[in-house]
Amino acid sequence: MKALVVYAHPNPSSLCAAARDRVTAGLAAAGHEIRLLDLYAEEFIPELSSWEREHHLDDPATKPEIARHAADLRWCDTLVLVYPTWYSAQPAIMKGWIDRVWVNGVAYELPADSNRIRPLLQHIRRIVVVTTHGSSKWVNAVQGEGGKRVAFRSLRVLCSPRCRTTWLALYGADTCSQERRSAFLERVEKKFRTLR
Amino acid sequence: MQVLVVLAHPTAGSLNHAIADRACTALRTAGHDVHLLDLYALGFRAAMTADERAAYHTDEPIVDPLVREHAQLVRTAEALVFVYPTWWSSMPAILKGWLERVFVPGVGFQFNEAGKVRPALTHVRRLVGISTYGSPWPYVKVINDNGRRTIMRTIRINTGTFTRTHWLGLYAIDTATADERERFLERVERRMRSL
């Protein structure tokens, strides 16, 4: 398996950072190939520029600043997103990675005179989300689980039609006990050790 | 009313800019005090920094002067109007980041003694979202409209019980005619006049 792990948290001692380490440990133990993308560490710029907006249908070869990210997406067959849920979805830096990298010619193509896109990431067979929520599962249900919808609907439709999805989430992370946090991290590592 | 209009589109001269212009003009005509925040023009940084994250659960969650200025505008707003293009079924990163960095504890919501989230936007009486979509309406409905959910649910539960909401969407803009765009602008204008 070729796993692209995309990670977004500004604080290197956060629970998300610990979860990321468990993800890579689990994948490595199972003998999978891993590429780790740490958006904060590489100071990824999340704001799609005016130029990018005007050229959003151009050949991605004309956009060298996203070439490496596009190559990673083309390489992987498993996409793993590790992030804290803020305002019910992915942090801005990860939303910006989607806005800027999942463009025409990388994630989809838009046939002329159409507003229906054609998927280009059909080699991705699984999407795994590892996330922490400050608020409870109930509050997140009321808010509509926006992050889950972005990952498992909006992104998934560009992947394999049989792309599987796995949701690993810790709810109530702001107030939960140390035991629950440890149990969550254990669950994450175990899942990645046995991921097929 | 004090109205705060937040615009998130990178290109001056875009349809979203025209929408924000119409909305502001109509609101001023109706006698409201309008403040427009054009996030791209202001050079707003979307990503929450490590310092901000560290300060998030303290008494002083705001460290950036621009964010402090925006938080003050939010605290006095009686209506919030968001104007943005829907990208990836959600708001652009710059607007998502604006919410994350400005709607911090004490501005967008507050924690009670038990650490539970409680409303802090009870002064907001009207919540409006205006968005343009590349996809047609049925696709947006079936797949996802997360930007709308973020505003109409996640922000809405932190406003008052009687806050009213309005949503205006222009769908399938890649194939929309000039006439359809103009009709949408007129719809925006009428809605804002009678807010």
Chai-1 contact restraints between the chains, C-beta under 6 A:
chainA,res_idxA,chainB,res_idxB,connection_type,confidence,min_distance_angstrom,max_distance_angstrom,comment,restraint_id
A,P10,B,A50,contact,1.0,0.0,6.0,A-B,restraint_1
A,P10,B,R53,contact,1.0,0.0,6.0,A-B,restraint_2
A,N11,B,A50,contact,1.0,0.0,6.0,A-B,restraint_3
A,N11,B,R53,contact,1.0,0.0,6.0,A-B,restraint_4
A,P46,B,A46,contact,1.0,0.0,6.0,A-B,restraint_5
A,P46,B,A47,contact,1.0,0.0,6.0,A-B,restraint_6
A,P46,B,A93,contact,1.0,0.0,6.0,A-B,restraint_7
A,E47,B,A46,contact,1.0,0.0,6.0,A-B,restraint_8
A,E47,B,I94,contact,1.0,0.0,6.0,A-B,restraint_9
A,S49,B,P10,contact,1.0,0.0,6.0,A-B,restraint_10
A,S50,B,P10,contact,1.0,0.0,6.0,A-B,restraint_11
A,S50,B,T11,contact,1.0,0.0,6.0,A-B,restraint_12
A,R53,B,P10,contact,1.0,0.0,6.0,A-B,restraint_13
A,R53,B,T11,contact,1.0,0.0,6.0,A-B,restraint_14
A,W86,B,E100,contact,1.0,0.0,6.0,A-B,restraint_15
A,Y87,B,L99,contact,1.0,0.0,6.0,A-B,restraint_16
A,Y87,B,E100,contact,1.0,0.0,6.0,A-B,restraint_17
A,Y87,B,T150,contact,1.0,0.0,6.0,A-B,restraint_18
A,Y87,B,T154,contact,1.0,0.0,6.0,A-B,restraint_19
A,S88,B,T150,contact,1.0,0.0,6.0,A-B,restraint_20
A,S88,B,T154,contact,1.0,0.0,6.0,A-B,restraint_21
A,A92,B,A46,contact,1.0,0.0,6.0,A-B,restraint_22
A,A92,B,A47,contact,1.0,0.0,6.0,A-B,restraint_23
A,A92,B,A93,contact,1.0,0.0,6.0,A-B,restraint_24
A,A92,B,K96,contact,1.0,0.0,6.0,A-B,restraint_25
A,A92,B,G97,contact,1.0,0.0,6.0,A-B,restraint_26
A,A92,B,E100,contact,1.0,0.0,6.0,A-B,restraint_27
A,I93,B,A47,contact,1.0,0.0,6.0,A-B,restraint_28
A,K95,B,A93,contact,1.0,0.0,6.0,A-B,restraint_29
A,K95,B,K96,contact,1.0,0.0,6.0,A-B,restraint_30
A,G96,B,A46,contact,1.0,0.0,6.0,A-B,restraint_31
A,G96,B,A93,contact,1.0,0.0,6.0,A-B,restraint_32
A,I98,B,W88,contact,1.0,0.0,6.0,A-B,restraint_33
A,D99,B,W87,contact,1.0,0.0,6.0,A-B,restraint_34
A,D99,B,A93,contact,1.0,0.0,6.0,A-B,restraint_35
A,N115,B,A172,contact,1.0,0.0,6.0,A-B,restraint_36
A,N115,B,D174,contact,1.0,0.0,6.0,A-B,restraint_37
A,N115,B,T175,contact,1.0,0.0,6.0,A-B,restraint_38
A,S135,B,V117,contact,1.0,0.0,6.0,A-B,restraint_39
A,Q143,B,R153,contact,1.0,0.0,6.0,A-B,restraint_40
A,Q143,B,T154,contact,1.0,0.0,6.0,A-B,restraint_41
A,G144,B,R149,contact,1.0,0.0,6.0,A-B,restraint_42
A,G144,B,R153,contact,1.0,0.0,6.0,A-B,restraint_43
A,G146,B,N146,contact,1.0,0.0,6.0,A-B,restraint_44
A,G146,B,R149,contact,1.0,0.0,6.0,A-B,restraint_45
A,G146,B,T150,contact,1.0,0.0,6.0,A-B,restraint_46
A,R149,B,N144,contact,1.0,0.0,6.0,A-B,restraint_47
A,R149,B,N146,contact,1.0,0.0,6.0,A-B,restraint_48
A,V150,B,S90,contact,1.0,0.0,6.0,A-B,restraint_49
A,V150,B,N146,contact,1.0,0.0,6.0,A-B,restraint_50
A,R153,B,I143,contact,1.0,0.0,6.0,A-B,restraint_51
A,R153,B,N144,contact,1.0,0.0,6.0,A-B,restraint_52
A,S154,B,W88,contact,1.0,0.0,6.0,A-B,restraint_53
A,S154,B,S89,contact,1.0,0.0,6.0,A-B,restraint_54
A,S154,B,N144,contact,1.0,0.0,6.0,A-B,restraint_55
A,D174,B,G115,contact,1.0,0.0,6.0,A-B,restraint_56
A,T175,B,G115,contact,1.0,0.0,6.0,A-B,restraint_57
